[in-house]
């Protein structure tokens, strides 16, 4: 059973996905957007992706003043209860989030283009659609030499430096939130999204390991003891997570691959207690590891800032011209 929402100044009709879209798109339905305002019908079976709090659909803009011919992503917030607040209305929470997202002006940070209003049936957010998917998917399907991966890293850490400079903590950096644009650059998406919409503002806080990005989280966000309570999202935790993602550009695997949640927590506890150390994966160039090794420091205060990380990678090069998979 489908449902409809009203998107101001936009209308939609079904069109076929273009052949160059990644395979998962072939199972999705695109919607073409134009003016004047009408309803856009979103069928549950046609959604591109279903997350813990939102369903994502793909649309194509036909309006001359709204990124004409550009594929866009519409994120429908499914669980309204996660948006409730004693201080803010549902609309004001969404509008405040969208207002911050609209102001981003960095090529490696996603921009929110539209957001729902009080009169709309379902809360939603519209942003660009990145057909190449996550950086991990892109690197697995497109062979790149080390120098190109370094260029990806430079854009990524500069994007993180930008949002941190805006006073924004991402909170859930992982490959699912780091998408590739058409030029192969990495774009940081969904900054503050989960925290804004309540994933970590409720009893879910004590179940952080159940969150999709738990493999990218440092010990202080996952392990709670009498002498070490859980800490909220922080810039230092973002730095840890970004370093994990950088190693993935060479390992092409998830962090703690073939380890279950319980085993990951045991490893993190041992790391916190200084019983073991994180070692450089064999596939990661030594010069890259030298730049990020202290991002895994047990004490969050010992991790570098995003600005310091960006300075380290500025002008950084590797002698090897290995390609992904070699």
C-alpha positions in Angstrom: 0.0 0.0 0.0 1.5 3.3 -1.1 1.3 6.6 0.6 1.5 10.2 -0.6 3.2 13.3 0.6 3.0 16.8 -0.8 6.3 18.5 -1.8 5.8 22.3 -2.2 6.4 23.6 -5.8 7.2 20.1 -7.1 5.3 17.3 -8.8 6.3 13.8 -9.7 5.7 11.2 -12.4 7.3 7.7 -12.7 10.2 7.3 -15.1 12.6 4.4 -15.8 16.0 4.4 -14.1 18.8 5.4 -16.4 21.2 2.5 -17.3 24.3 4.0 -15.7 22.8 3.8 -12.2 24.3 1.3 -9.9 22.6 -2.2 -9.7 20.5 -1.5 -6.6 18.9 1.4 -8.5 17.5 -1.0 -11.0 15.1 -2.3 -8.4 14.0 1.3 -7.5 11.5 3.7 -9.2 12.6 7.2 -10.1 10.2 10.1 -10.0 10.5 13.1 -12.2 9.9 16.5 -10.4 8.5 19.6 -12.1 6.1 22.5 -11.3 3.4 23.3 -10.3 2.8 21.6 -6.9 1.1 18.2 -6.8 1.5 15.1 -4.7 4.3 12.6 -5.2 3.3 9.0 -4.7 5.9 6.8 -2.9 5.2 3.1 -3.0 6.8 1.1 -0.2 8.0 -1.6 -2.5 9.8 1.0 -4.6 12.0 2.5 -2.0 15.7 2.5 -2.7 16.8 2.0 0.9 15.2 1.5 4.3 17.1 2.6 7.3 16.3 2.5 11.0 14.4 5.8 10.9 13.8 6.6 7.3 13.0 5.3 3.8 14.9 6.8 0.9 13.4 7.3 -2.6 15.0 8.7 -5.8 13.6 11.5 -7.8 14.7 13.5 -10.8 14.3 17.3 -11.0 12.7 18.7 -14.1 12.1 22.2 -12.6 14.4 24.7 -14.3 15.4 26.4 -11.1 15.7 23.2 -8.9 18.9 21.4 -10.2 17.3 20.6 -13.5 17.9 17.0 -14.6 19.6 16.1 -11.3 18.9 12.9 -9.4 17.8 13.7 -5.9 17.2 11.6 -2.8 14.0 12.0 -0.7 14.4 10.7 2.8 11.0 10.0 4.5 11.2 9.9 8.3 9.2 6.9 9.3 9.2 6.9 13.1 7.7 10.2 14.1 8.0 9.4 17.8 11.8 9.8 17.5 11.3 13.5 16.7 9.2 14.4 19.6 10.6 16.9 22.1 9.2 18.7 25.2 10.7 21.9 23.9 10.4 21.7 20.1 7.6 20.7 17.8 8.2 18.1 15.1 8.3 20.8 12.4 10.8 23.0 14.2 13.2 20.1 14.8 13.1 19.2 11.1 13.3 22.8 9.9 16.2 23.6 12.3 18.1 20.5 11.0 17.4 21.5 7.3 18.3 25.1 8.0 21.8 24.1 9.1 22.1 21.6 6.2 21.2 24.3 3.6 24.1 26.5 4.7 26.8 24.0 4.0 29.2 25.4 1.4 31.9 22.8 1.0 32.3 20.4 -1.9 32.8 17.4 0.4 29.7 18.1 2.6 26.2 17.3 1.5 23.6 20.1 1.3 19.9 19.8 2.2 17.8 21.2 -0.6 14.2 20.9 0.7 12.4 19.9 3.9 8.8 19.2 4.7 6.4 21.6 6.3 3.7 21.2 8.9 1.0 20.6 6.3 2.8 17.6 4.7 1.5 14.2 5.6 5.0 12.8 6.4 8.2 14.5 7.4 10.9 14.4 4.7 14.3 15.8 3.6 15.5 16.3 0.0 19.2 16.2 -0.9 21.4 15.2 -3.9 21.4 11.5 -4.9 24.9 9.9 -5.2 24.5 7.0 -7.7 28.0 5.7 -7.1 27.1 4.8 -3.5 29.6 4.7 -0.6 33.3 5.1 -1.0 33.7 1.5 -0.1 31.3 0.3 -2.9 33.0 2.7 -5.3 36.5 1.5 -4.6 35.4 -2.1 -4.9 34.0 -1.5 -8.4 36.5 1.1 -9.7 40.2 0.4 -9.5 42.2 3.4 -8.4 45.9 4.0 -7.7 47.0 5.2 -4.2 47.4 8.8 -5.3 43.7 9.0 -6.2 42.7 7.5 -2.9 44.9 10.1 -1.2 42.9 12.7 -3.1 39.8 11.2 -1.7 41.2 11.4 1.8 42.2 15.0 1.5 38.7 16.0 0.4 37.2 13.9 3.2 39.3 15.3 6.1 38.9 18.8 4.8 35.1 18.3 4.8 35.3 17.0 8.4 37.4 20.1 9.3 34.7 22.3 7.7 31.8 20.8 9.7 33.7 20.8 12.9 34.5 24.4 12.3 30.8 25.0 12.0 30.4 23.6 15.5 28.8 20.4 14.1 29.6 16.9 15.4 28.6 14.2 12.9 28.1 11.5 15.4 27.9 8.5 13.1 30.7 8.5 10.5 30.8 5.2 8.5 30.9 4.1 4.9 27.1 4.4 4.7 27.4 8.2 5.3 30.4 8.8 3.1 29.2 8.8 -0.5 31.0 9.3 -3.8 30.0 12.1 -6.2 30.3 11.8 -10.0 34.0 12.9 -9.8 34.9 10.2 -7.3 35.2 12.7 -4.4 33.9 11.7 -1.0 30.9 13.6 0.4 30.0 13.6 4.1 26.2 13.0 4.4 23.7 13.0 7.3 25.8 15.0 9.7 23.9 15.1 13.0 21.0 13.2 11.5 20.7 10.3 13.9 21.2 12.5 17.0 18.8 15.1 15.7 16.0 12.6 15.2 16.5 10.9 18.5 18.4 7.7 17.9 20.8 8.6 20.7 18.5 10.8 22.7 16.6 8.0 24.3 17.1 4.6 25.8 18.9 3.7 22.6 21.9 5.3 24.1 22.6 2.2 26.2 22.3 0.1 23.1 24.9 1.9 20.9 26.4 -1.3 19.7 23.2 -2.0 17.9 23.6 1.1 15.7 24.8 0.5 12.2 28.0 2.5 12.8 29.1 0.8 16.0 32.1 -0.7 14.3 33.4 2.8 13.6 32.9 4.0 17.2 35.7 4.3 19.9 35.4 2.6 23.2 34.1 5.7 25.1 30.9 5.6 23.0 30.2 1.9 23.5 31.6 0.7 26.9 30.3 1.9 30.2 31.8 1.1 33.6 31.7 2.6 37.0 34.8 4.6 36.3 34.1 5.3 32.7 30.5 6.3 31.7 29.4 6.4 28.1 30.3 9.6 26.4 28.1 11.3 23.7 29.1 12.0 20.1 32.2 14.2 20.0 34.7 15.6 17.5 37.3 13.2 18.9 35.0 10.2 18.2 34.5 11.6 14.7 38.3 11.6 14.2 38.5 8.0 15.3 35.7 7.1 12.9 37.3 8.9 9.9 40.6 7.1 10.5 38.7 3.8 10.4 37.2 4.8 7.1 40.6 5.8 5.7 42.0 2.3 6.5 38.9 0.9 4.7 40.1 2.6 1.5 42.8 0.0 1.3 41.4 -3.0 3.2 38.1 -2.8 1.3 36.3 -4.4 4.2 34.3 -3.5 7.2 36.1 -2.8 10.5 36.6 -5.9 12.6 35.6 -8.1 9.7 34.3 -11.5 10.6 33.9 -10.4 14.2 30.4 -10.3 15.8 29.2 -7.5 18.1 30.3 -9.4 21.2 33.8 -9.9 19.9 34.1 -6.3 18.8 33.2 -5.1 22.3 35.8 -7.5 23.8 38.5 -6.0 21.5 37.5 -2.4 22.3 37.6 -3.2 26.1 41.1 -4.6 25.7 42.2 -1.6 23.7 40.8 0.7 26.4 42.7 -1.3 29.1 45.9 -1.0 27.0 46.1 -4.8 26.8 46.4 -4.7 23.0 47.1 -2.0 20.3 45.6 -1.4 16.9 48.1 -2.5 14.3 48.5 -1.2 10.7 46.7 -3.4 8.2 49.3 -4.7 5.7 47.5 -3.1 2.7 47.6 0.4 4.2 50.7 2.4 3.1 53.0 3.2 6.0 52.9 7.0 5.3 49.1 6.9 5.5 49.2 5.0 8.8 51.7 7.4 10.2 49.2 10.2 9.6 46.3 8.5 11.3 47.7 6.1 14.0 47.1 8.6 16.8 43.5 8.9 15.8 43.0 5.6 17.6 44.4 7.0 20.9 42.6 5.6 23.9 42.3 9.0 25.5 40.1 11.2 23.2 42.2 14.2 24.1 45.2 12.6 22.5 43.6 12.4 19.1 44.4 15.1 16.5 41.8 17.6 15.4 40.4 17.5 11.9 42.4 20.6 11.0 45.6 18.9 12.1 44.7 15.8 10.1 44.1 17.9 7.0 47.5 19.5 7.4 49.2 16.1 7.6 47.6 15.0 4.3 48.3 18.2 2.5 51.1 17.4 0.1 51.2 13.8 1.3 52.1 11.3 -1.4 52.9 7.6 -1.6 55.5 6.0 -3.9 53.4 3.0 -4.7 51.0 3.2 -7.6 49.1 0.0 -6.6 45.5 -0.2 -7.6 42.7 -1.4 -5.5 42.6 -5.2 -5.4 46.3 -5.6 -6.3 
